[in-house]
């Protein structure tokens, strides 16, 4: 639905990964 939701989730995961 929201194309920004996908990249946002990836960014959030990247932050948690660090």
JOZI-V716681 format. One record per run of one state. SS is the DSSP state (helix for helix, strand for strand, loop for the rest). FROM is the first residue (numbers start at 1). TO is the last residue. If there is no record, write none. Layout:
ss;from;to
SS;FROM;TO
SS;FROM;TO
This chain:
ss;from;to
loop;1;2
helix;3;17
loop;18;18
